[in-house]
Amino acid sequence: MSDQRPEGSYGWLYGEDDANRQAPRSNASAPPTSQLPPPNLPPPGGRGNGPAVGGGDGRPPKQKKRRTKRRVAGILVLAWIVFLVAVPIWAWGKIAKVDADPGGDRPADQPGTTYLMVGSDSRRGLTKAEQKALSTGGDGGGRGRTDTIMLLHTGSGPDVLMSIPRDSLVDIPGYGRTKINAAYAYGGAKLLVKTIENNTGIRVDDYVEVGFGGLVKVVDSLGGVEICPKTDIKDKDSGLDVKKGCQNADGATALAYSRNRHTYATQDIQRVQSQREVLGSIAGQAKSPWTVINPLRYLNVASGASGSLTIGENVGPLSLGKFAFALSGSMSGKGLNCTVPLRDFAVTWDPERAPRMFDLIAQDKTDEIGSLCTKDGLPKS
């Protein structure tokens, strides 16, 4: 019998014993076997008895901490967004509303939107002690009068904020020719709107009124606003006592500054400029990032403004927001800042320039106002 060796086996050449030789491989494949994991290690995809690296979920500690921080940051951002949305909704419920539609014959609808902004001497929201401290006098049991009257027009051209001196002599329906601020005392918002529309031909779309208390509380919640009197001022009637130069004013001082007129040679003409100066400072402070970032300040501004704000019944949240942005823009140099054209230093409207300016606003052609717009209402020299 011949000595047959399996092919590929050469151990016999070296005297290797048959017992030490590998058995020949079979052509049939061996059944698959499961590979057991080394001791003390979990099988692939499973959990072992020993502790896993980084915690029970197998993630490294740093990765787990980063994920926790992201979750916390996400929750904080969501809470902040809810807060930013919830505060205006809450404040909206505090705003008083009034019927400012005069009815009857009114100017037809006009392009753009015109707001009537009124700063009344209403003491709503002020205690008797606060009234005395602010030199506002008593309430008198009536509606009060308007210390500030402004028309804000926004449309296709530059926004226009036009002040109307409160001592302007106009025809008030049913009361004859007298000072325009008396219209509010006689018939409230309706008669004031009617008086302005009759004397200007401009249709008033929305009505916004702020009382003394609102101005004081908003300024204080903002941490004060900047005013820049050109001379030292001490006025007994308004309670103003300030030195010359730019300075930070609290709510009481800002109110007195916007009310003062007796220390000026031009009285009411200079007062409307001071009022716009205060409004501009308020607008600049209110839209600063710090107002939104600081939750307490954000809440106090919303509370102070809404608590003493009165708007027309047809004014909605979007319209009021549009008003606020337009007012801020006009005060920051992006729009026109004017006083109704006057004749000399009297509070009589110029018979030529004033009607021309009113027509341009009514037609939404504010880009053509040009030289008609001056801060004191007097012609440009």
C-alpha positions as CSV (number, residue, x, y, z in Angstrom):
1,M,0.0,0.0,0.0
2,S,1.5,3.3,-1.0
3,D,2.2,6.0,1.6
4,Q,-0.4,8.6,0.7
5,R,0.0,12.0,2.3
6,P,-2.5,14.7,2.2
7,E,-1.8,17.3,-0.3
8,G,0.0,20.2,1.1
9,S,1.4,18.3,4.1
10,Y,5.2,18.0,4.2
11,G,5.8,17.0,7.8
12,W,6.8,13.5,6.8
13,L,9.9,14.9,5.1
14,Y,11.1,15.9,8.5
15,G,10.2,12.7,10.4
16,E,7.1,14.2,11.9
17,D,4.9,11.7,13.7
18,D,1.5,11.0,12.3
19,A,-0.1,11.9,15.6
20,N,1.4,15.4,15.4
21,R,0.2,16.0,11.9
22,Q,-2.9,18.0,11.3
23,A,-5.9,16.1,10.2
24,P,-6.7,16.6,6.6
25,R,-9.3,19.3,6.0
26,S,-12.7,18.2,5.0
27,N,-14.4,19.8,2.0
28,A,-17.6,20.3,4.1
29,S,-17.6,23.6,6.1
30,A,-17.8,23.3,9.9
31,P,-20.9,24.6,11.5
32,P,-20.7,28.2,12.5
33,T,-20.1,28.8,16.2
34,S,-20.9,31.9,18.3
35,Q,-17.9,33.9,19.4
36,L,-18.1,34.3,23.1
37,P,-17.0,37.6,24.6
38,P,-14.1,37.8,26.9
39,P,-14.9,37.5,30.6
40,N,-16.2,40.5,32.4
41,L,-17.1,42.4,29.1
42,P,-20.6,42.8,27.8
43,P,-21.5,41.2,24.5
44,P,-21.7,43.5,21.5
45,G,-24.8,45.7,21.8
46,G,-25.7,44.5,25.3
47,R,-25.0,45.4,28.9
48,G,-22.7,43.5,31.2
49,N,-22.7,43.1,34.9
50,G,-19.9,45.6,35.5
51,P,-20.3,49.4,35.3
52,A,-20.2,51.0,31.9
53,V,-17.7,53.7,31.0
54,G,-19.4,57.2,31.4
55,G,-22.5,56.0,33.1
56,G,-25.4,53.6,32.5
57,D,-26.0,54.7,28.9
58,G,-22.4,54.2,27.9
59,R,-21.7,57.8,26.8
60,P,-18.6,59.5,28.0
61,P,-19.1,62.0,30.9
62,K,-18.2,65.1,28.9
63,Q,-20.7,64.2,26.1
64,K,-23.4,63.7,28.7
65,K,-22.7,67.0,30.4
66,R,-22.8,68.9,27.0
67,R,-26.2,67.3,26.2
68,T,-27.6,68.4,29.7
69,K,-26.4,71.9,29.1
70,R,-28.0,72.1,25.7
71,R,-31.3,70.9,27.2
72,V,-31.2,73.5,30.0
73,A,-30.3,76.3,27.5
74,G,-33.2,75.2,25.3
75,I,-35.6,75.3,28.2
76,L,-34.4,78.8,29.2
77,V,-34.7,80.1,25.6
78,L,-38.2,78.7,25.3
79,A,-39.2,80.3,28.7
80,W,-37.8,83.6,27.6
81,I,-39.8,83.6,24.4
82,V,-42.9,82.8,26.3
83,F,-42.2,85.7,28.7
84,L,-41.6,88.1,25.8
85,V,-44.9,87.2,24.3
86,A,-46.9,86.9,27.5
87,V,-46.0,90.3,28.9
88,P,-47.5,92.3,25.9
89,I,-50.7,90.1,26.0
90,W,-51.0,90.8,29.8
91,A,-50.3,94.5,29.3
92,W,-52.9,94.8,26.5
93,G,-55.6,93.8,28.9
94,K,-54.7,96.8,31.1
95,I,-55.1,99.4,28.3
96,A,-58.3,101.5,28.6
97,K,-60.4,102.1,25.4
98,V,-62.5,105.0,24.3
99,D,-64.9,105.7,21.5
100,A,-63.0,108.3,19.5
101,D,-65.1,108.2,16.3
102,P,-66.8,111.6,15.9
103,G,-69.3,110.3,13.3
104,G,-71.1,112.6,10.9
105,D,-69.3,114.3,8.0
106,R,-65.7,113.3,8.1
107,P,-62.8,113.4,5.5
108,A,-62.9,110.4,3.1
109,D,-60.4,107.6,3.6
110,Q,-56.9,108.7,2.8
111,P,-53.7,106.8,1.9
112,G,-51.4,105.9,4.7
113,T,-52.3,106.0,8.4
114,T,-52.7,109.0,10.6
115,Y,-52.6,108.7,14.4
116,L,-53.7,111.4,16.8
117,M,-51.5,111.3,19.9
118,V,-52.7,113.1,22.9
119,G,-50.8,113.8,26.2
120,S,-53.6,114.7,28.6
121,D,-53.3,116.1,32.1
122,S,-55.5,113.3,33.3
123,R,-54.4,112.1,36.7
124,R,-55.5,108.5,36.2
125,G,-53.2,106.2,38.1
126,L,-51.8,109.0,40.4
127,T,-52.6,109.3,44.1
128,K,-53.2,112.7,45.7
129,A,-49.8,112.6,47.1
130,E,-48.3,111.9,43.7
131,Q,-50.3,114.7,42.2
132,K,-49.0,117.1,44.7
133,A,-45.4,115.9,44.3
134,L,-45.6,116.3,40.5
135,S,-47.3,119.7,40.7
136,T,-50.1,118.5,38.5
137,G,-52.9,120.1,40.7
138,G,-56.2,118.4,41.5
139,D,-58.3,116.4,39.1
140,G,-61.1,118.8,39.2
141,G,-63.6,116.0,38.5
142,G,-63.5,116.7,34.7
143,R,-61.7,115.2,31.7
144,G,-58.8,117.6,32.0
145,R,-57.1,119.2,29.1
146,T,-54.5,118.2,26.5
147,D,-50.9,119.4,27.1
148,T,-49.7,117.5,24.0
149,I,-51.4,117.2,20.6
150,M,-49.5,115.5,17.8
151,L,-50.4,114.0,14.4
152,L,-48.2,111.1,13.3
153,H,-48.6,110.1,9.7
154,T,-47.0,107.0,8.2
155,G,-47.3,105.9,4.6
156,S,-45.3,105.6,1.4
157,G,-43.0,108.5,2.2
158,P,-41.1,109.6,5.3
159,D,-43.1,109.4,8.5
160,V,-44.2,112.8,9.8
161,L,-44.7,113.8,13.4
162,M,-46.4,117.2,13.6
163,S,-47.0,119.0,16.9
164,I,-50.0,121.2,17.3
165,P,-49.5,123.8,20.0
166,R,-52.3,123.5,22.6
167,D,-53.0,127.2,22.5
168,S,-53.7,127.2,18.8
169,L,-56.8,129.2,18.0
170,V,-59.3,127.1,16.0
171,D,-63.0,126.7,15.5
172,I,-64.4,124.0,17.9
173,P,-67.8,122.7,16.7
174,G,-70.5,124.1,19.0
175,Y,-68.1,126.3,20.9
176,G,-66.8,128.8,18.5
177,R,-63.2,130.0,18.1
178,T,-61.0,129.2,21.1
179,K,-57.8,127.2,22.1
180,I,-57.7,123.8,20.6
181,N,-57.0,122.0,23.9
182,A,-60.4,123.1,25.2
183,A,-62.0,120.6,22.7
184,Y,-60.9,117.7,24.9
185,A,-62.3,119.3,28.0
186,Y,-65.6,120.1,26.3
187,G,-66.2,116.8,24.5
188,G,-63.4,114.3,25.1
189,A,-61.7,112.3,22.4
190,K,-64.6,112.6,19.9
191,L,-64.8,116.4,19.9
192,L,-61.0,116.7,19.7
193,V,-60.8,114.4,16.7
194,K,-63.7,116.3,15.1
195,T,-62.0,119.6,15.7
196,I,-58.7,118.5,14.2
197,E,-60.4,116.9,11.1
198,N,-62.5,120.0,10.5
199,N,-59.5,122.4,10.8
200,T,-56.9,120.3,8.9
201,G,-58.8,118.1,6.4
202,I,-56.7,115.2,7.6
203,R,-58.7,112.0,8.6
204,V,-57.7,110.6,12.0
205,D,-57.4,106.8,11.7
206,D,-56.3,105.9,15.3
207,Y,-56.4,107.6,18.6
208,V,-53.7,107.2,21.3
209,E,-53.7,109.0,24.7
210,V,-51.2,109.0,27.5
211,G,-51.8,110.5,31.0
212,F,-49.3,112.1,33.4
213,G,-49.0,108.9,35.3
214,G,-48.0,107.0,32.3
215,L,-45.1,109.3,31.3
216,V,-43.7,109.3,34.9
217,K,-43.8,105.5,35.3
218,V,-42.4,104.7,31.9
219,V,-39.4,107.1,32.3
220,D,-38.7,105.8,35.8
221,S,-38.9,102.2,34.6
222,L,-36.4,103.0,31.9
223,G,-34.0,104.4,34.5
224,G,-34.5,108.0,33.3
225,V,-34.1,109.8,30.0
226,E,-31.7,112.4,28.7
227,I,-32.8,116.1,28.4
228,C,-30.7,119.0,27.3
229,P,-32.0,122.4,28.5
230,K,-30.1,125.3,27.0
231,T,-30.4,127.4,30.2
232,D,-31.0,127.0,33.9
233,I,-34.7,126.6,34.5
234,K,-36.7,127.0,37.6
235,D,-40.5,127.1,37.2
236,K,-42.9,127.1,40.1
237,D,-46.0,126.1,38.0
238,S,-44.4,122.9,36.5
239,G,-42.1,122.2,39.4
240,L,-39.1,122.2,37.1
241,D,-35.7,123.0,38.6
242,V,-32.7,122.0,36.4
243,K,-29.4,123.3,35.3
244,K,-28.1,124.0,31.8
245,G,-26.8,121.1,29.8
246,C,-27.5,117.4,29.0
247,Q,-28.5,115.3,32.0
248,N,-30.4,112.2,33.0
249,A,-34.0,113.1,34.2
250,D,-36.3,110.9,36.2
251,G,-40.0,110.7,35.5
252,A,-41.0,113.7,37.6
253,T,-38.4,115.9,36.0
254,A,-39.1,114.7,32.5
255,L,-42.8,115.5,33.0
256,A,-42.1,119.0,34.4
257,Y,-39.7,119.6,31.5
258,S,-42.4,118.7,28.9
259,R,-45.0,120.8,30.7
260,N,-42.9,124.0,31.3
261,R,-43.6,127.0,29.1
262,H,-43.6,130.1,31.3
263,T,-39.8,130.3,31.3
264,Y,-39.6,130.5,27.5
265,A,-40.2,133.7,25.5
266,T,-42.0,131.7,22.9
267,Q,-43.9,129.7,25.5
268,D,-46.1,127.0,23.8
269,I,-43.9,126.9,20.7
270,Q,-40.8,125.9,22.8
271,R,-42.8,123.6,24.9
272,V,-43.8,121.4,21.9
273,Q,-40.1,121.1,21.1
274,S,-39.3,120.0,24.6
275,Q,-42.1,117.4,24.4
276,R,-40.7,115.9,21.3
277,E,-37.3,115.9,22.9
278,V,-38.6,113.8,25.8
279,L,-40.5,111.5,23.5
280,G,-37.4,111.0,21.5
281,S,-35.4,110.0,24.6
282,I,-38.1,107.6,25.7
283,A,-38.3,106.0,22.3
284,G,-34.5,105.6,22.2
285,Q,-34.4,104.0,25.6
286,A,-37.4,101.8,25.1
287,K,-36.1,100.1,21.9
288,S,-32.6,99.5,23.4
289,P,-31.6,95.8,23.7
290,W,-31.2,96.3,27.4
291,T,-34.9,96.9,27.8
292,V,-35.7,93.4,26.3
293,I,-32.8,91.6,28.0
294,N,-33.7,92.9,31.5
295,P,-36.9,91.1,32.5
296,L,-37.8,93.4,35.3
297,R,-37.3,96.5,33.2
298,Y,-39.2,95.0,30.3
299,L,-42.1,94.1,32.7
300,N,-42.1,97.6,34.3
301,V,-42.1,99.5,31.0
302,A,-45.0,97.4,29.8
303,S,-46.9,97.9,33.0
304,G,-46.2,101.6,33.3
305,A,-47.2,102.3,29.7
306,S,-50.3,100.2,29.6
307,G,-51.6,101.4,33.0
308,S,-52.0,105.0,31.8
309,L,-52.7,104.4,28.1
310,T,-56.1,105.0,26.5
311,I,-56.7,104.1,22.8
312,G,-59.5,104.2,20.4
313,E,-61.8,101.2,20.2
314,N,-60.7,100.4,16.7
315,V,-57.0,100.3,17.6
316,G,-55.6,96.8,17.6
317,P,-52.3,95.4,18.8
318,L,-50.7,95.5,15.3
319,S,-51.8,99.1,14.8
320,L,-50.5,100.1,18.2
321,G,-47.2,98.4,17.4
322,K,-47.0,100.2,14.1
323,F,-47.6,103.4,15.9
324,A,-44.7,102.8,18.3
325,F,-42.2,101.9,15.6
326,A,-43.3,105.0,13.5
327,L,-43.0,107.3,16.5
328,S,-39.6,105.9,17.3
329,G,-38.4,106.3,13.7
330,S,-39.6,109.9,13.4
331,M,-37.9,110.8,16.6
332,S,-34.6,109.2,15.6
333,G,-34.0,111.2,12.5
334,K,-35.6,108.7,10.0
335,G,-38.7,110.8,9.6
336,L,-39.8,114.5,9.7
337,N,-40.3,116.3,13.0
338,C,-42.4,119.4,12.7
339,T,-44.7,122.0,14.3
340,V,-47.8,123.0,12.4
341,P,-46.8,126.1,10.3
342,L,-47.4,129.2,12.4
343,R,-47.6,132.9,11.6
344,D,-44.9,134.8,13.5
345,F,-44.6,133.8,17.1
346,A,-48.4,133.8,17.6
347,V,-50.2,130.5,17.9
348,T,-52.2,131.3,14.8
349,W,-51.7,128.9,11.9
350,D,-50.1,130.3,8.8
351,P,-53.0,130.8,6.3
352,E,-50.9,129.6,3.3
353,R,-48.2,127.2,4.6
354,A,-50.4,125.3,7.0
355,P,-53.1,124.3,4.5
356,R,-50.4,123.3,2.1
357,M,-48.8,121.0,4.6
358,F,-52.1,119.5,5.6
359,D,-52.9,118.7,2.0
360,L,-49.6,116.9,1.4
361,I,-50.1,114.8,4.5
362,A,-53.7,113.9,3.5
363,Q,-52.4,112.9,0.0
364,D,-49.5,110.9,1.6
365,K,-47.0,113.1,-0.2
366,T,-44.8,113.6,2.8
367,D,-41.7,113.6,0.6
368,E,-42.8,117.0,-0.8
369,I,-43.2,118.7,2.5
370,G,-39.7,120.0,2.4
371,S,-39.3,123.6,3.8
372,L,-42.8,123.5,5.3
373,C,-41.5,121.3,8.1
374,T,-39.7,123.3,10.8
375,K,-39.3,122.5,14.5
376,D,-40.8,125.7,15.7
377,G,-43.4,126.1,12.9
378,L,-41.9,129.3,11.7
379,P,-40.7,129.8,8.0
380,K,-37.2,128.9,7.2
381,S,-35.1,132.0,6.7
